[in-house]
Amino acid sequence: MNDNETGHHFPAKGCADGQIQHERYQRNASLTNAIEAWQTKMQEERYRKVAAASAAVSRKKYRIEREATGETVRPYHFHNHEPWKFGETHESRERRLHRDRMRTKRGVDESTVRSWTNLSGMSDDDKRHHRKTLATERKARERMREQPVLQAHDICSEKSVQAQRMDGIEWGMF
C-alpha cells in the first residue's frame, strides 16, 4: 500500500524514520501482497457481478421489445460446465463434455463404464505387453467365475461318494 491508498502520510523526519518504515514494509510484504491480491480479486468479482446484471437487464429489455412486436425470443440458459482441466485441449474438452453428457443420459458414471486405453501412441512392444496384461486379467476373472461352480460340483460329488460309502454299496456291485 502506498500513502495515497491508506490516507495516512508519515513524513520522514530523517533517514532513520524512512529506513524504519521501509523495513516495516519489507517485513509485512507477504501480508501486503495477500491484501493486494484479495483487493484485486474483489474488484474482478465486483466487475463480473455488474457485467452479469447488465447482461440480464439487456436480455430482458430485448425480450420485451421483441414481444411487443410479436416475435419470440429463445430463453437464455447459462450452462455451467465442468472447468477446463490442466493440459486439456479444446477437442479433448469437447469429447469429455460429450462423454459425460451421454453417460448422464444413459444413467451411468465412470465406475460402471468400461475403461479404454489409447493405443495410438504406443509402440508395438507396448501394445503387445498391454494386450498380454489384459488377457491375463481376463483369464483370472474367468477362473474366479468358474471356481465356485467347480467347488459346488466337487461338494456334490463328495457327498454322493460319502453316501455310497456309508451304505456300503458301490456302483456296479450288487
Secondary structure as UniProt FT lines:
FT   HELIX           3..6
FT   HELIX           15..27
FT   HELIX           29..68
FT   TURN            69..70
FT   TURN            86..87
FT   HELIX           90..106
FT   HELIX           110..112
FT   TURN            120..121
FT   HELIX           124..167
FT   TURN            171..172
//
